[in-house]
Amino acid sequence: MKSIIVYYSYSGNTKKVAEVLAGYLKDKGEAELISLQALNESNSFFGQSNRALRHIKARIEPAKFDLSGYDLICLGSPVWAFGPAPAMNTYLDACSGIEGKDIILFTTYGSGAGNQRCLNYMRDILSKKGAKQFKQFSIQQFKVKDKEFVLSRIKEIDSL
Ligand SMILES: Cc1cc2nc3c(=O)[nH]c(=O)nc-3n(C[C@H](O)[C@H](O)[C@H](O)COP(=O)(O)O)c2cc1C
C-alpha cells in the first residue's frame, strides 16, 4: 500500500501526530510524509485566527498536489478558529487525483471547540472532489507527546 501524509503544523503538535501515523503506515508499505510550509502566515494568534475563520488560503511552498498515485491519503491540520489552518485550505483547494480514494483526516486541537466543524469542512471539500471513504481522528494538544496514545487512536480507526 502506498500512502501519503500531508500536514501543516505551526507549533509542532500536528507534526508529532503525523510522524507517528507515518511510522504506522510504513509498517504496511510505503508512506511519504509532507509538511506544508506557509509563506505568508501571520505570527499573531489574532491574525492567524482571523485568517482561519474566513477560510483564507495561505501562499505555500510547492508541494505534491497530484495524489493519483497513492492508495491512502492522510491530511492533518491544527484546528484554528474552528477550521483548518490557511496552508491546509490552500492544499485542500489545490490537490487533485483523489477520486475514489480512501482518506484519513486528522487534527490536533486545544479546547476542542470547532474540532468537528474543522473535520467536516475538510471532508466536504474532498467529498466534492470524489474521495470515497473517510476515517478521522483527533488528538488534544496535551496528548500529542504520548506516542502510545496517538498510536492507539490510529489503530482504533484503522480497525473500523
Ligand atoms: C490561531 C490559533 C487558533 C486556534 N483555534 C482553536 C480552536 O478553534 N479550537 C481548538 O480546539 N483549538 C484551537 N487552537 C489550538 C490548536 O489547535 C492546538 O494548539 C494545535 O495542537 C496546534 O497544532 P500545531 O502545533 O501543529 O500548530 C488554536 C491555536 C491557534 C494558534
The ligand as an SDF file (V2000), in Angstrom:
LIG
                    3D

 31 33  0  0  0  0  0  0  0  0999 V2000
   -4.5420   30.7880   15.8540 C   0  0  0  0  0  0  0  0  0  0  0  0
   -4.9970   29.6070   16.6530 C   0  0  0  0  0  0  0  0  0  0  0  0
   -6.3430   29.2940   16.7020 C   0  0  0  0  0  0  0  0  0  0  0  0
   -6.7810   28.1650   17.4200 C   0  0  0  0  0  0  0  0  0  0  0  0
   -8.1140   27.8610   17.4230 N   0  0  0  0  0  0  0  0  0  0  0  0
   -8.5270   26.7250   18.0560 C   0  0  0  0  0  0  0  0  0  0  0  0
   -9.9150   26.3410   18.0310 C   0  0  0  0  0  0  0  0  0  0  0  0
  -10.7730   26.9880   17.4070 O   0  0  0  0  0  0  0  0  0  0  0  0
  -10.2730   25.2120   18.6950 N   0  0  0  0  0  0  0  0  0  0  0  0
   -9.3760   24.4570   19.3960 C   0  0  0  0  0  0  0  0  0  0  0  0
   -9.7720   23.4490   19.9830 O   0  0  0  0  0  0  0  0  0  0  0  0
   -8.0490   24.7890   19.4090 N   0  0  0  0  0  0  0  0  0  0  0  0
   -7.6080   25.8930   18.7690 C   0  0  0  0  0  0  0  0  0  0  0  0
   -6.2750   26.2240   18.7720 N   0  0  0  0  0  0  0  0  0  0  0  0
   -5.3000   25.3100   19.4120 C   0  0  0  0  0  0  0  0  0  0  0  0
   -4.5690   24.4530   18.3540 C   0  0  0  0  0  0  0  0  0  0  0  0
   -5.4930   23.7510   17.5460 O   0  0  0  0  0  0  0  0  0  0  0  0
   -3.6330   23.4400   19.0010 C   0  0  0  0  0  0  0  0  0  0  0  0
   -2.7100   24.0870   19.8350 O   0  0  0  0  0  0  0  0  0  0  0  0
   -2.9130   22.6030   17.9480 C   0  0  0  0  0  0  0  0  0  0  0  0
   -2.4510   21.4190   18.5550 O   0  0  0  0  0  0  0  0  0  0  0  0
   -1.7360   23.3360   17.3180 C   0  0  0  0  0  0  0  0  0  0  0  0
   -1.1340   22.4920   16.3760 O   0  0  0  0  0  0  0  0  0  0  0  0
    0.3350   22.7400   15.7750 P   0  0  0  0  0  0  0  0  0  0  0  0
    1.2870   22.7050   16.9520 O   0  0  0  0  0  0  0  0  0  0  0  0
    0.5400   21.5950   14.8530 O   0  0  0  0  0  0  0  0  0  0  0  0
    0.3460   24.0740   15.0980 O   0  0  0  0  0  0  0  0  0  0  0  0
   -5.8370   27.3530   18.1020 C   0  0  0  0  0  0  0  0  0  0  0  0
   -4.4750   27.7020   18.0590 C   0  0  0  0  0  0  0  0  0  0  0  0
   -4.0590   28.8040   17.3400 C   0  0  0  0  0  0  0  0  0  0  0  0
   -2.5850   29.1550   17.2820 C   0  0  0  0  0  0  0  0  0  0  0  0
  1  2  1  0
  2  3  1  0
  2 30  2  0
  3  4  2  0
  4  5  1  0
  4 28  1  0
  5  6  2  0
  6  7  1  0
  6 13  1  0
  7  8  2  0
  7  9  1  0
  9 10  1  0
 10 11  2  0
 10 12  1  0
 12 13  2  0
 13 14  1  0
 14 15  1  0
 14 28  1  0
 15 16  1  0
 16 17  1  0
 16 18  1  0
 18 19  1  0
 18 20  1  0
 20 21  1  0
 20 22  1  0
 22 23  1  0
 23 24  1  0
 24 25  2  0
 24 26  1  0
 24 27  1  0
 28 29  2  0
 29 30  1  0
 30 31  1  0
M  END
$$$$
